[in-house]
């Protein structure tokens, strides 16, 4: 992976020749992030536009890696680690809401004439408890993923 500065739009904010710009559309559960794509076709990038902190190309065209190659992937790896963390937070919030609702929402009277919390019903438990378990499983998997990514980078 190599970092370059590339002009993708002209002064009218249209894609320049050889560049296609698009939106990937909505993302289920993570739609707050706006992701797009770029497709380059026969675009020449001047050597001076390469960000040459970790890789360099000499004027003669010789390619050289500077420092540890793992640095190149560190940002991508850490960013990918944020996605399951965000999923955990969203899932745990949803599980908390459904559990609290199920505890306080009452329906149907028991033998004493009192309405029962809907969490007392097996069908509701079959819906709620697996979501709580999924939230915990996601938490533990996310923590392990973060530990492994930290080990790889050090």
Secondary structure, 3 states (H helix, E strand, C coil): CCCECCCCECCCCCECCCEEEEECCCCCCCCCCCCEEEEECCCCCCHHHECCCCEEECCCCCEEECCCCHHHHHHHHHHHHHHHHHHHHHHHHHHHHHHHHHHHCEEEECCCCCEEEHHHCHHHHHHHHHHHHHHHHHHHHHHHHHHHHHHHHC
